[in-house]
Amino acid sequence: MSVRHVCALVLLVAGTGVLLLSAVGLVALPRPFQRLHALTPATTVGLPLVALALAVATGPGRAAVKLLLIAVIVAIGGAVTAMAIGRATAQHERLLRKDSPE
Amino acid sequence: MNAWLLAIAVLLTLAMPLCMGATARGTAVERLAGLNLATTVVTAVLLLTAQGFGRSSFADLGLVLAVLGPAGTLVFARFLGGRSIETPDTSTRREA
């Protein structure tokens, strides 16, 4: 078992753990705004750690670059969708005026 | 069974039912959070499948889902937010 394999396994366990904790938090947190806190760790920490583990396991090359690109896309998209869901929740709770800026 | 397939099994048996449970209850905006997390988990599962079965073409599915998942969530959030501001609140909302 090489050092690279051990590093990949540690990153994989960490990423899977963060994804599991986010799923548990989504069910455990009662209020809608608290649930938003469970979404962002999964996209900014959990999936990038899993993709990093896969990139370490595959070694340097085009496949690793593609995995890291997917991690970056998911991290950016997750941040944007968390903001959009927060805005929709605020509109649903009547916390925003109708003429508030987009 | 290698570590990648074990991670797929853990994610599909423990994380996905929780995401589905969050998607199946609550108001429409609350369900959106469960849908978003389910998209992230499925993206991770697709990437792990590519490595676990040794088929690199499966990673393309993960790339497609990583691009299209947030776009779908944005469209849903846009429609739901606009609808709830224009129509009166007739739903029975839980006071948690």
N, CA and C atoms of all chains as a GROMACS GRO file, in nm:
protein
  594
    1MET      N    1   0.085  -0.120   0.000
    1MET     CA    2   0.000   0.000   0.000
    1MET      C    3   0.089   0.125   0.000
    2SER      N    4   0.083   0.199  -0.107
    2SER     CA    5   0.174   0.312  -0.121
    2SER      C    6   0.121   0.434  -0.045
    3VAL      N    7   0.207   0.536  -0.038
    3VAL     CA    8   0.169   0.659   0.033
    3VAL      C    9   0.054   0.728  -0.040
    4ARG      N   10   0.059   0.722  -0.173
    4ARG     CA   11  -0.047   0.788  -0.251
    4ARG      C   12  -0.183   0.724  -0.225
    5HIS      N   13  -0.184   0.593  -0.212
    5HIS     CA   14  -0.309   0.522  -0.185
    5HIS      C   15  -0.366   0.560  -0.048
    6VAL      N   16  -0.276   0.571   0.051
    6VAL     CA   17  -0.321   0.608   0.185
    6VAL      C   18  -0.378   0.749   0.184
    7CYS      N   19  -0.310   0.842   0.114
    7CYS     CA   20  -0.361   0.979   0.104
    7CYS      C   21  -0.499   0.982   0.039
    8ALA      N   22  -0.516   0.904  -0.069
    8ALA     CA   23  -0.646   0.899  -0.136
    8ALA      C   24  -0.754   0.844  -0.044
    9LEU      N   25  -0.720   0.742   0.035
    9LEU     CA   26  -0.820   0.684   0.126
    9LEU      C   27  -0.860   0.784   0.235
   10VAL      N   28  -0.762   0.857   0.290
   10VAL     CA   29  -0.793   0.955   0.394
   10VAL      C   30  -0.884   1.065   0.338
   11LEU      N   31  -0.851   1.115   0.218
   11LEU     CA   32  -0.935   1.219   0.157
   11LEU      C   33  -1.074   1.166   0.127
   12LEU      N   34  -1.083   1.040   0.082
   12LEU     CA   35  -1.214   0.982   0.049
   12LEU      C   36  -1.300   0.969   0.174
   13VAL      N   37  -1.240   0.921   0.284
   13VAL     CA   38  -1.318   0.906   0.408
   13VAL      C   39  -1.364   1.042   0.459
   14ALA      N   40  -1.276   1.143   0.450
   14ALA     CA   41  -1.314   1.277   0.496
   14ALA      C   42  -1.428   1.334   0.411
   15GLY      N   43  -1.418   1.321   0.279
   15GLY     CA   44  -1.522   1.375   0.192
   15GLY      C   45  -1.655   1.304   0.210
   16THR      N   46  -1.650   1.170   0.220
   16THR     CA   47  -1.775   1.096   0.243
   16THR      C   48  -1.837   1.131   0.377
   17GLY      N   49  -1.751   1.152   0.479
   17GLY     CA   50  -1.803   1.190   0.610
   17GLY      C   51  -1.872   1.326   0.607
   18VAL      N   52  -1.813   1.421   0.534
   18VAL     CA   53  -1.876   1.554   0.526
   18VAL      C   54  -2.009   1.545   0.453
   19LEU      N   55  -2.015   1.465   0.345
   19LEU     CA   56  -2.142   1.449   0.272
   19LEU      C   57  -2.248   1.385   0.362
   20LEU      N   58  -2.208   1.284   0.440
   20LEU     CA   59  -2.303   1.220   0.531
   20LEU      C   60  -2.352   1.317   0.638
   21LEU      N   61  -2.259   1.395   0.696
   21LEU     CA   62  -2.297   1.490   0.799
   21LEU      C   63  -2.392   1.596   0.744
   22SER      N   64  -2.371   1.638   0.618
   22SER     CA   65  -2.461   1.735   0.558
   22SER      C   66  -2.601   1.676   0.542
   23ALA      N   67  -2.608   1.550   0.500
   23ALA     CA   68  -2.739   1.486   0.485
   23ALA      C   69  -2.809   1.473   0.620
   24VAL      N   70  -2.733   1.438   0.724
   24VAL     CA   71  -2.793   1.427   0.858
   24VAL      C   72  -2.840   1.565   0.905
   25GLY      N   73  -2.757   1.668   0.880
   25GLY     CA   74  -2.794   1.802   0.922
   25GLY      C   75  -2.918   1.854   0.851
   26LEU      N   76  -2.934   1.814   0.724
   26LEU     CA   77  -3.051   1.859   0.648
   26LEU      C   78  -3.179   1.808   0.712
   27VAL      N   79  -3.175   1.687   0.769
   27VAL     CA   80  -3.295   1.632   0.833
   27VAL      C   81  -3.306   1.680   0.978
   28ALA      N   82  -3.191   1.698   1.046
   28ALA     CA   83  -3.195   1.728   1.189
   28ALA      C   84  -3.230   1.874   1.216
   29LEU      N   85  -3.187   1.966   1.127
   29LEU     CA   86  -3.213   2.108   1.154
   29LEU      C   87  -3.358   2.140   1.122
   30PRO      N   88  -3.430   2.204   1.213
   30PRO     CA   89  -3.574   2.218   1.194
   30PRO      C   90  -3.616   2.333   1.103
   31ARG      N   91  -3.552   2.448   1.114
   31ARG     CA   92  -3.604   2.566   1.044
   31ARG      C   93  -3.546   2.578   0.904
   32PRO      N   94  -3.617   2.643   0.809
   32PRO     CA   95  -3.569   2.651   0.671
   32PRO      C   96  -3.436   2.723   0.656
   33PHE      N   97  -3.414   2.830   0.732
   33PHE     CA   98  -3.287   2.901   0.717
   33PHE      C   99  -3.171   2.823   0.778
   34GLN      N  100  -3.199   2.740   0.878
   34GLN     CA  101  -3.093   2.657   0.934
   34GLN      C  102  -3.053   2.546   0.837
   35ARG      N  103  -3.147   2.503   0.755
   35ARG     CA  104  -3.115   2.397   0.660
   35ARG      C  105  -3.014   2.443   0.556
   36LEU      N  106  -3.010   2.573   0.528
   36LEU     CA  107  -2.914   2.623   0.431
   36LEU      C  108  -2.771   2.596   0.478
   37HIS      N  109  -2.750   2.591   0.611
   37HIS     CA  110  -2.616   2.564   0.662
   37HIS      C  111  -2.571   2.423   0.630
   38ALA      N  112  -2.665   2.332   0.604
   38ALA     CA  113  -2.627   2.195   0.571
   38ALA      C  114  -2.590   2.181   0.423
   39LEU      N  115  -2.629   2.276   0.339
   39LEU     CA  116  -2.605   2.262   0.194
   39LEU      C  117  -2.462   2.298   0.156
   40THR      N  118  -2.412   2.410   0.208
   40THR     CA  119  -2.283   2.461   0.160
   40THR      C  120  -2.164   2.373   0.198
   41PRO      N  121  -2.156   2.309   0.317
   41PRO     CA  122  -2.040   2.221   0.341
   41PRO      C  123  -2.030   2.107   0.242
   42ALA      N  124  -2.143   2.052   0.197
   42ALA     CA  125  -2.138   1.939   0.104
   42ALA      C  126  -2.076   1.981  -0.029
   43THR      N  127  -2.109   2.102  -0.077
   43THR     CA  128  -2.060   2.143  -0.208
   43THR      C  129  -1.920   2.203  -0.203
   44THR      N  130  -1.886   2.273  -0.094
   44THR     CA  131  -1.756   2.340  -0.090
   44THR      C  132  -1.648   2.256  -0.024
   45VAL      N  133  -1.684   2.158   0.059
   45VAL     CA  134  -1.584   2.074   0.126
   45VAL      C  135  -1.599   1.927   0.087
   46GLY      N  136  -1.721   1.874   0.093
   46GLY     CA  137  -1.743   1.730   0.076
   46GLY      C  138  -1.706   1.680  -0.061
   47LEU      N  139  -1.772   1.732  -0.165
   47LEU     CA  140  -1.745   1.681  -0.299
   47LEU      C  141  -1.605   1.716  -0.350
   48PRO      N  142  -1.550   1.839  -0.322
   48PRO     CA  143  -1.411   1.862  -0.361
   48PRO      C  144  -1.312   1.767  -0.295
   49LEU      N  145  -1.338   1.725  -0.170
   49LEU     CA  146  -1.248   1.627  -0.107
   49LEU      C  147  -1.256   1.492  -0.178
   50VAL      N  148  -1.378   1.450  -0.216
   50VAL     CA  149  -1.393   1.323  -0.289
   50VAL      C  150  -1.323   1.331  -0.424
   51ALA      N  151  -1.342   1.444  -0.495
   51ALA     CA  152  -1.278   1.460  -0.626
   51ALA      C  153  -1.126   1.466  -0.612
   52LEU      N  154  -1.078   1.528  -0.502
   52LEU     CA  155  -0.933   1.532  -0.479
   52LEU      C  156  -0.878   1.392  -0.452
   53ALA      N  157  -0.954   1.311  -0.377
   53ALA     CA  158  -0.913   1.173  -0.353
   53ALA      C  159  -0.903   1.095  -0.483
   54LEU      N  160  -1.002   1.114  -0.572
   54LEU     CA  161  -0.999   1.046  -0.702
   54LEU      C  162  -0.882   1.095  -0.786
   55ALA      N  163  -0.854   1.227  -0.780
   55ALA     CA  164  -0.743   1.282  -0.858
   55ALA      C  165  -0.610   1.229  -0.807
   56VAL      N  166  -0.595   1.217  -0.673
   56VAL     CA  167  -0.472   1.161  -0.617
   56VAL      C  168  -0.456   1.015  -0.658
   57ALA      N  169  -0.568   0.940  -0.662
   57ALA     CA  170  -0.560   0.799  -0.697
   57ALA      C  171  -0.525   0.778  -0.844
   58THR      N  172  -0.579   0.867  -0.932
   58THR     CA  173  -0.550   0.848  -1.075
   58THR      C  174  -0.411   0.896  -1.112
   59GLY      N  175  -0.352   0.987  -1.032
   59GLY     CA  176  -0.219   1.036  -1.066
   59GLY      C  177  -0.226   1.152  -1.162
   60PRO      N  178  -0.112   1.217  -1.190
   60PRO     CA  179  -0.112   1.335  -1.277
   60PRO      C  180  -0.153   1.299  -1.420
   61GLY      N  181  -0.231   1.390  -1.480
   61GLY     CA  182  -0.277   1.365  -1.616
   61GLY      C  183  -0.405   1.441  -1.644
   62ARG      N  184  -0.462   1.413  -1.760
   62ARG     CA  185  -0.584   1.484  -1.800
   62ARG      C  186  -0.703   1.447  -1.714
   63ALA      N  187  -0.710   1.320  -1.669
   63ALA     CA  188  -0.824   1.275  -1.588
   63ALA      C  189  -0.828   1.349  -1.454
   64ALA      N  190  -0.710   1.371  -1.394
   64ALA     CA  191  -0.705   1.442  -1.266
   64ALA      C  192  -0.748   1.588  -1.284
   65VAL      N  193  -0.703   1.650  -1.394
   65VAL     CA  194  -0.743   1.789  -1.420
   65VAL      C  195  -0.894   1.799  -1.438
   66LYS      N  196  -0.952   1.700  -1.506
   66LYS     CA  197  -1.098   1.700  -1.526
   66LYS      C  198  -1.172   1.686  -1.393
   67LEU      N  199  -1.122   1.599  -1.304
   67LEU     CA  200  -1.186   1.583  -1.173
   67LEU      C  201  -1.178   1.712  -1.092
   68LEU      N  202  -1.062   1.778  -1.095
   68LEU     CA  203  -1.050   1.904  -1.021
   68LEU      C  204  -1.139   2.011  -1.080
   69LEU      N  205  -1.156   2.009  -1.214
   69LEU     CA  206  -1.248   2.106  -1.278
   69LEU      C  207  -1.391   2.082  -1.231
   70ILE      N  208  -1.432   1.955  -1.221
   70ILE     CA  209  -1.566   1.924  -1.171
   70ILE      C  210  -1.581   1.974  -1.028
   71ALA      N  211  -1.475   1.957  -0.945
   71ALA     CA  212  -1.482   2.005  -0.807
   71ALA      C  213  -1.502   2.156  -0.802
   72VAL      N  214  -1.430   2.230  -0.888
   72VAL     CA  215  -1.443   2.376  -0.889
   72VAL      C  216  -1.583   2.418  -0.934
   73ILE      N  217  -1.635   2.350  -1.039
   73ILE     CA  218  -1.769   2.383  -1.089
   73ILE      C  219  -1.874   2.360  -0.981
   74VAL      N  220  -1.864   2.247  -0.910
   74VAL     CA  221  -1.962   2.216  -0.804
   74VAL      C  222  -1.950   2.316  -0.690
   75ALA      N  223  -1.827   2.357  -0.654
   75ALA     CA  224  -1.810   2.452  -0.544
   75ALA      C  225  -1.873   2.586  -0.578
   76ILE      N  226  -1.848   2.636  -0.701
   76ILE     CA  227  -1.907   2.765  -0.741
   76ILE      C  228  -2.058   2.753  -0.752
   77GLY      N  229  -2.105   2.647  -0.818
   77GLY     CA  230  -2.249   2.629  -0.834
   77GLY      C  231  -2.321   2.612  -0.702
   78GLY      N  232  -2.258   2.542  -0.606
   78GLY     CA  233  -2.320   2.524  -0.476
   78GLY      C  234  -2.335   2.655  -0.401
   79ALA      N  235  -2.234   2.741  -0.409
   79ALA     CA  236  -2.245   2.872  -0.342
   79ALA      C  237  -2.357   2.955  -0.403
   80VAL      N  238  -2.366   2.953  -0.537
   80VAL     CA  239  -2.470   3.032  -0.605
   80VAL      C  240  -2.610   2.979  -0.571
   81THR      N  241  -2.627   2.845  -0.574
   81THR     CA  242  -2.760   2.791  -0.546
   81THR      C  243  -2.800   2.810  -0.401
   82ALA      N  244  -2.701   2.808  -0.307
   82ALA     CA  245  -2.735   2.834  -0.167
   82ALA      C  246  -2.790   2.976  -0.152
   83MET      N  247  -2.728   3.072  -0.223
   83MET     CA  248  -2.780   3.210  -0.217
   83MET      C  249  -2.919   3.218  -0.279
   84ALA      N  250  -2.941   3.147  -0.391
   84ALA     CA  251  -3.072   3.152  -0.457
   84ALA      C  252  -3.180   3.090  -0.370
   85ILE      N  253  -3.148   2.978  -0.303
   85ILE     CA  254  -3.247   2.914  -0.215
   85ILE      C  255  -3.275   3.004  -0.095
   86GLY      N  256  -3.171   3.071  -0.043
   86GLY     CA  257  -3.192   3.164   0.067
   86GLY      C  258  -3.282   3.279   0.028
   87ARG      N  259  -3.265   3.330  -0.095
   87ARG     CA  260  -3.351   3.439  -0.141
   87ARG      C  261  -3.495   3.391  -0.160
   88ALA      N  262  -3.511   3.271  -0.217
   88ALA     CA  263  -3.647   3.217  -0.234
   88ALA      C  264  -3.714   3.194  -0.099
   89THR      N  265  -3.636   3.146   0.000
   89THR     CA  266  -3.691   3.126   0.134
   89THR      C  267  -3.733   3.259   0.196
   90ALA      N  268  -3.650   3.362   0.178
   90ALA     CA  269  -3.684   3.494   0.232
   90ALA      C  270  -3.810   3.549   0.167
   91GLN      N  271  -3.825   3.528   0.036
   91GLN     CA  272  -3.947   3.573  -0.032
   91GLN      C  273  -4.067   3.494   0.017
   92HIS      N  274  -4.045   3.366   0.044
   92HIS     CA  275  -4.155   3.284   0.092
   92HIS      C  276  -4.198   3.324   0.232
   93GLU      N  277  -4.103   3.368   0.316
   93GLU     CA  278  -4.134   3.407   0.453
   93GLU      C  279  -4.177   3.553   0.462
   94ARG      N  280  -4.195   3.620   0.347
   94ARG     CA  281  -4.235   3.761   0.344
   94ARG      C  282  -4.132   3.852   0.409
   95LEU      N  283  -4.006   3.821   0.393
   95LEU     CA  284  -3.901   3.904   0.450
   95LEU      C  285  -3.847   4.004   0.348
   96LEU      N  286  -3.885   3.989   0.220
   96LEU     CA  287  -3.840   4.081   0.117
   96LEU      C  288  -3.958   4.157   0.061
   97ARG      N  289  -3.938   4.286   0.026
   97ARG     CA  290  -4.044   4.360  -0.043
   97ARG      C  291  -4.051   4.315  -0.188
   98LYS      N  292  -4.166   4.342  -0.251
   98LYS     CA  293  -4.183   4.298  -0.390
   98LYS      C  294  -4.089   4.373  -0.483
   99ASP      N  295  -4.060   4.501  -0.451
   99ASP     CA  296  -3.976   4.581  -0.539
   99ASP      C  297  -3.829   4.578  -0.496
  100SER      N  298  -3.789   4.475  -0.418
  100SER     CA  299  -3.649   4.467  -0.378
  100SER      C  300  -3.563   4.431  -0.499
  101PRO      N  301  -3.438   4.480  -0.503
  101PRO     CA  302  -3.355   4.451  -0.621
  101PRO      C  303  -3.325   4.303  -0.635
  102GLU      N  304  -3.305   4.264  -0.759
  102GLU     CA  305  -3.282   4.121  -0.788
  102GLU      C  306  -3.147   4.078  -0.734
  103MET      N  307  -1.454  -0.598  -0.369
  103MET     CA  308  -1.503  -0.462  -0.346
  103MET      C  309  -1.388  -0.372  -0.299
  104ASN      N  310  -1.368  -0.265  -0.370
  104ASN     CA  311  -1.262  -0.173  -0.329
  104ASN      C  312  -1.322  -0.056  -0.251
  105ALA      N  313  -1.236   0.038  -0.211
  105ALA     CA  314  -1.281   0.148  -0.123
  105ALA      C  315  -1.380   0.240  -0.194
  106TRP      N  316  -1.364   0.255  -0.326
  106TRP     CA  317  -1.453   0.346  -0.400
  106TRP      C  318  -1.595   0.291  -0.402
  107LEU      N  319  -1.608   0.160  -0.427
  107LEU     CA  320  -1.742   0.099  -0.428
  107LEU      C  321  -1.803   0.100  -0.288
  108LEU      N  322  -1.719   0.088  -0.184
  108LEU     CA  323  -1.770   0.095  -0.047
  108LEU      C  324  -1.824   0.234  -0.017
  109ALA      N  325  -1.752   0.337  -0.066
  109ALA     CA  326  -1.800   0.474  -0.047
  109ALA      C  327  -1.933   0.496  -0.120
  110ILE      N  328  -1.946   0.438  -0.242
  110ILE     CA  329  -2.074   0.447  -0.314
  110ILE      C  330  -2.186   0.384  -0.233
  111ALA      N  331  -2.159   0.266  -0.176
  111ALA     CA  332  -2.262   0.197  -0.097
  111ALA      C  333  -2.303   0.279   0.024
  112VAL      N  334  -2.204   0.339   0.091
  112VAL     CA  335  -2.236   0.421   0.210
  112VAL      C  336  -2.320   0.541   0.170
  113LEU      N  337  -2.280   0.608   0.061
  113LEU     CA  338  -2.354   0.729   0.020
  113LEU      C  339  -2.496   0.695  -0.024
  114LEU      N  340  -2.510   0.584  -0.098
  114LEU     CA  341  -2.642   0.551  -0.151
  114LEU      C  342  -2.737   0.498  -0.044
  115THR      N  343  -2.682   0.432   0.059
  115THR     CA  344  -2.770   0.372   0.161
  115THR      C  345  -2.794   0.465   0.279
  116LEU      N  346  -2.700   0.554   0.311
  116LEU     CA  347  -2.718   0.641   0.428
  116LEU      C  348  -2.755   0.784   0.391
  117ALA      N  349  -2.685   0.841   0.290
  117ALA     CA  350  -2.709   0.983   0.260
  117ALA      C  351  -2.832   1.004   0.173
  118MET      N  352  -2.849   0.919   0.072
  118MET     CA  353  -2.960   0.943  -0.022
  118MET      C  354  -3.099   0.931   0.043
  119PRO      N  355  -3.125   0.831   0.133
  119PRO     CA  356  -3.258   0.831   0.197
  119PRO      C  357  -3.285   0.956   0.280
  120LEU      N  358  -3.181   1.011   0.343
  120LEU     CA  359  -3.201   1.135   0.419
  120LEU      C  360  -3.235   1.250   0.325
  121CYS      N  361  -3.165   1.257   0.211
  121CYS     CA  362  -3.196   1.363   0.112
  121CYS      C  363  -3.339   1.345   0.060
  122MET      N  364  -3.376   1.220   0.031
  122MET     CA  365  -3.511   1.195  -0.020
  122MET      C  366  -3.615   1.231   0.085
  123GLY      N  367  -3.584   1.202   0.214
  123GLY     CA  368  -3.677   1.239   0.321
  123GLY      C  369  -3.694   1.389   0.332
  124ALA      N  370  -3.585   1.463   0.315
  124ALA     CA  371  -3.595   1.609   0.319
  124ALA      C  372  -3.668   1.662   0.196
  125THR      N  373  -3.654   1.593   0.083
  125THR     CA  374  -3.722   1.637  -0.039
  125THR      C  375  -3.871   1.606  -0.034
  126ALA      N  376  -3.912   1.510   0.049
  126ALA     CA  377  -4.051   1.464   0.046
  126ALA      C  378  -4.142   1.533   0.147
  127ARG      N  379  -4.088   1.620   0.234
  127ARG     CA  380  -4.176   1.682   0.332
  127ARG      C  381  -4.143   1.831   0.344
  128GLY      N  382  -4.241   1.906   0.394
  128GLY     CA  383  -4.222   2.049   0.410
  128GLY      C  384  -4.283   2.128   0.294
  129THR      N  385  -4.260   2.259   0.297
  129THR     CA  386  -4.310   2.344   0.189
  129THR      C  387  -4.222   2.328   0.066
  130ALA      N  388  -4.265   2.391  -0.045
  130ALA     CA  389  -4.193   2.372  -0.172
  130ALA      C  390  -4.051   2.426  -0.163
  131VAL      N  391  -4.031   2.537  -0.091
  131VAL     CA  392  -3.896   2.594  -0.082
  131VAL      C  393  -3.808   2.505   0.003
  132GLU      N  394  -3.865   2.443   0.108
  132GLU     CA  395  -3.785   2.354   0.192
  132GLU      C  396  -3.743   2.229   0.116
  133ARG      N  397  -3.829   2.183   0.025
  133ARG     CA  398  -3.792   2.065  -0.054
  133ARG      C  399  -3.674   2.093  -0.146
  134LEU      N  400  -3.661   2.220  -0.186
  134LEU     CA  401  -3.554   2.257  -0.279
  134LEU      C  402  -3.416   2.228  -0.219
  135ALA      N  403  -3.402   2.247  -0.086
  135ALA     CA  404  -3.273   2.220  -0.021
  135ALA      C  405  -3.238   2.073  -0.031
  136GLY      N  406  -3.336   1.984  -0.010
  136GLY     CA  407  -3.311   1.841  -0.023
  136GLY      C  408  -3.272   1.802  -0.164
  137LEU      N  409  -3.337   1.864  -0.262
  137LEU     CA  410  -3.305   1.835  -0.403
  137LEU      C  411  -3.162   1.876  -0.436
  138ASN      N  412  -3.122   1.992  -0.383
  138ASN     CA  413  -2.987   2.041  -0.411
  138ASN      C  414  -2.881   1.948  -0.354
  139LEU      N  415  -2.903   1.903  -0.230
  139LEU     CA  416  -2.805   1.812  -0.168
  139LEU      C  417  -2.804   1.677  -0.238
  140ALA      N  418  -2.922   1.629  -0.283
  140ALA     CA  419  -2.927   1.502  -0.356
  140ALA      C  420  -2.846   1.512  -0.485
  141THR      N  421  -2.852   1.627  -0.554
  141THR     CA  422  -2.773   1.644  -0.676
  141THR      C  423  -2.623   1.633  -0.647
  142THR      N  424  -2.580   1.694  -0.536
  142THR     CA  425  -2.437   1.688  -0.501
  142THR      C  426  -2.394   1.545  -0.471
  143VAL      N  427  -2.480   1.472  -0.395
  143VAL     CA  428  -2.445   1.334  -0.359
  143VAL      C  429  -2.438   1.246  -0.483
  144VAL      N  430  -2.533   1.265  -0.576
  144VAL     CA  431  -2.533   1.182  -0.698
  144VAL      C  432  -2.410   1.214  -0.784
  145THR      N  433  -2.369   1.341  -0.788
  145THR     CA  434  -2.247   1.376  -0.861
  145THR      C  435  -2.126   1.302  -0.804
  146ALA      N  436  -2.115   1.299  -0.670
  146ALA     CA  437  -2.004   1.226  -0.607
  146ALA      C  438  -2.013   1.077  -0.638
  147VAL      N  439  -2.135   1.022  -0.639
  147VAL     CA  440  -2.152   0.879  -0.667
  147VAL      C  441  -2.109   0.847  -0.810
  148LEU      N  442  -2.142   0.936  -0.905
  148LEU     CA  443  -2.103   0.911  -1.045
  148LEU      C  444  -1.951   0.915  -1.061
  149LEU      N  445  -1.887   1.013  -0.994
  149LEU     CA  446  -1.741   1.019  -1.004
  149LEU      C  447  -1.676   0.895  -0.943
  150LEU      N  448  -1.732   0.850  -0.829
  150LEU     CA  449  -1.676   0.730  -0.764
  150LEU      C  450  -1.702   0.606  -0.848
  151THR      N  451  -1.814   0.601  -0.920
  151THR     CA  452  -1.843   0.487  -1.006
  151THR      C  453  -1.740   0.476  -1.118
  152ALA      N  454  -1.701   0.591  -1.174
  152ALA     CA  455  -1.601   0.590  -1.281
  152ALA      C  456  -1.471   0.527  -1.232
  153GLN      N  457  -1.431   0.559  -1.108
  153GLN     CA  458  -1.306   0.504  -1.056
  153GLN      C  459  -1.323   0.359  -1.011
  154GLY      N  460  -1.439   0.330  -0.947
  154GLY     CA  461  -1.459   0.198  -0.887
  154GLY      C  462  -1.468   0.088  -0.991
  155PHE      N  463  -1.534   0.116  -1.103
  155PHE     CA  464  -1.547   0.016  -1.208
  155PHE      C  465  -1.443   0.031  -1.318
  156GLY      N  466  -1.356   0.133  -1.306
  156GLY     CA  467  -1.250   0.150  -1.404
  156GLY      C  468  -1.297   0.196  -1.540
  157ARG      N  469  -1.408   0.268  -1.544
  157ARG     CA  470  -1.459   0.321  -1.672
  157ARG      C  471  -1.455   0.472  -1.665
  158SER      N  472  -1.359   0.530  -1.732
  158SER     CA  473  -1.337   0.674  -1.718
  158SER      C  474  -1.447   0.756  -1.785
  159SER      N  475  -1.524   0.692  -1.876
  159SER     CA  476  -1.628   0.769  -1.945
  159SER      C  477  -1.743   0.804  -1.850
  160PHE      N  478  -1.757   0.732  -1.737
  160PHE     CA  479  -1.863   0.765  -1.643
  160PHE      C  480  -1.842   0.902  -1.578
  161ALA      N  481  -1.718   0.950  -1.575
  161ALA     CA  482  -1.691   1.081  -1.515
  161ALA      C  483  -1.757   1.193  -1.595
  162ASP      N  484  -1.782   1.169  -1.725
  162ASP     CA  485  -1.851   1.270  -1.805
  162ASP      C  486  -1.991   1.296  -1.753
  163LEU      N  487  -2.058   1.189  -1.704
  163LEU     CA  488  -2.192   1.207  -1.646
  163LEU      C  489  -2.186   1.297  -1.524
  164GLY      N  490  -2.082   1.279  -1.442
  164GLY     CA  491  -2.064   1.366  -1.326
  164GLY      C  492  -2.044   1.511  -1.368
  165LEU      N  493  -1.966   1.531  -1.475
  165LEU     CA  494  -1.944   1.667  -1.524
  165LEU      C  495  -2.074   1.731  -1.572
  166VAL      N  496  -2.155   1.653  -1.646
  166VAL     CA  497  -2.283   1.705  -1.696
  166VAL      C  498  -2.376   1.740  -1.580
  167LEU      N  499  -2.382   1.652  -1.479
  167LEU     CA  500  -2.469   1.678  -1.365
  167LEU      C  501  -2.419   1.797  -1.284
  168ALA      N  502  -2.286   1.814  -1.274
  168ALA     CA  503  -2.231   1.928  -1.200
  168ALA      C  504  -2.267   2.060  -1.268
  169VAL      N  505  -2.283   2.059  -1.402
  169VAL     CA  506  -2.319   2.182  -1.473
  169VAL      C  507  -2.471   2.203  -1.469
  170LEU      N  508  -2.548   2.096  -1.491
  170LEU     CA  509  -2.693   2.112  -1.505
  170LEU      C  510  -2.766   2.117  -1.372
  171GLY      N  511  -2.712   2.055  -1.265
  171GLY     CA  512  -2.780   2.053  -1.136
  171GLY      C  513  -2.804   2.191  -1.077
  172PRO      N  514  -2.699   2.274  -1.062
  172PRO     CA  515  -2.721   2.410  -1.011
  172PRO      C  516  -2.812   2.493  -1.100
  173ALA      N  517  -2.807   2.472  -1.233
  173ALA     CA  518  -2.895   2.547  -1.323
  173ALA      C  519  -3.042   2.513  -1.295
  174GLY      N  520  -3.071   2.384  -1.277
  174GLY     CA  521  -3.208   2.344  -1.245
  174GLY      C  522  -3.254   2.400  -1.112
  175THR      N  523  -3.166   2.398  -1.011
  175THR     CA  524  -3.204   2.453  -0.881
  175THR      C  525  -3.230   2.603  -0.890
  176LEU      N  526  -3.150   2.674  -0.972
  176LEU     CA  527  -3.170   2.818  -0.989
  176LEU      C  528  -3.306   2.847  -1.052
  177VAL      N  529  -3.344   2.767  -1.152
  177VAL     CA  530  -3.474   2.787  -1.218
  177VAL      C  531  -3.588   2.764  -1.118
  178PHE      N  532  -3.577   2.655  -1.041
  178PHE     CA  533  -3.681   2.626  -0.940
  178PHE      C  534  -3.690   2.739  -0.838
  179ALA      N  535  -3.574   2.787  -0.789
  179ALA     CA  536  -3.575   2.893  -0.687
  179ALA      C  537  -3.635   3.022  -0.743
  180ARG      N  538  -3.607   3.050  -0.870
  180ARG     CA  539  -3.661   3.169  -0.934
  180ARG      C  540  -3.814   3.163  -0.941
  181PHE      N  541  -3.866   3.050  -0.988
  181PHE     CA  542  -4.012   3.036  -1.002
  181PHE      C  543  -4.080   3.038  -0.865
  182LEU      N  544  -4.025   2.963  -0.768
  182LEU     CA  545  -4.090   2.953  -0.638
  182LEU      C  546  -4.088   3.088  -0.566
  183GLY      N  547  -3.976   3.161  -0.571
  183GLY     CA  548  -3.968   3.290  -0.504
  183GLY      C  549  -4.064   3.391  -0.564
  184GLY      N  550  -4.070   3.399  -0.697
  184GLY     CA  551  -4.161   3.492  -0.762
  184GLY      C  552  -4.306   3.458  -0.735
  185ARG      N  553  -4.338   3.328  -0.732
  185ARG     CA  554  -4.478   3.289  -0.710
  185ARG      C  555  -4.523   3.323  -0.569
  186SER      N  556  -4.438   3.301  -0.469
  186SER     CA  557  -4.482   3.323  -0.332
  186SER      C  558  -4.493   3.471  -0.300
  187ILE      N  559  -4.426   3.559  -0.378
  187ILE     CA  560  -4.439   3.702  -0.350
  187ILE      C  561  -4.563   3.758  -0.417
  188GLU      N  562  -4.608   3.699  -0.528
  188GLU     CA  563  -4.720   3.756  -0.601
  188GLU      C  564  -4.854   3.704  -0.552
  189THR      N  565  -4.858   3.582  -0.502
  189THR     CA  566  -4.985   3.525  -0.458
  189THR      C  567  -4.992   3.528  -0.305
  190PRO      N  568  -5.111   3.541  -0.248
  190PRO     CA  569  -5.123   3.538  -0.102
  190PRO      C  570  -5.088   3.401  -0.047
  191ASP      N  571  -5.039   3.402   0.076
  191ASP     CA  572  -4.993   3.278   0.138
  191ASP      C  573  -5.113   3.198   0.188
  192THR      N  574  -5.146   3.093   0.116
  192THR     CA  575  -5.260   3.010   0.155
  192THR      C  576  -5.216   2.878   0.215
  193SER      N  577  -5.086   2.850   0.212
  193SER     CA  578  -5.040   2.721   0.262
  193SER      C  579  -5.035   2.724   0.414
  194THR      N  580  -5.055   2.608   0.472
  194THR     CA  581  -5.047   2.596   0.618
  194THR      C  582  -4.902   2.569   0.654
  195ARG      N  583  -4.835   2.674   0.700
  195ARG     CA  584  -4.693   2.663   0.727
  195ARG      C  585  -4.672   2.622   0.872
  196ARG      N  586  -4.578   2.532   0.891
  196ARG     CA  587  -4.546   2.490   1.028
  196ARG      C  588  -4.467   2.600   1.098
  197GLU      N  589  -4.503   2.627   1.222
  197GLU     CA  590  -4.426   2.723   1.302
  197GLU      C  591  -4.326   2.644   1.384
  198ALA      N  592  -4.203   2.634   1.334
  198ALA     CA  593  -4.102   2.556   1.405
  198ALA      C  594  -4.015   2.648   1.490
   0.00000   0.00000   0.00000
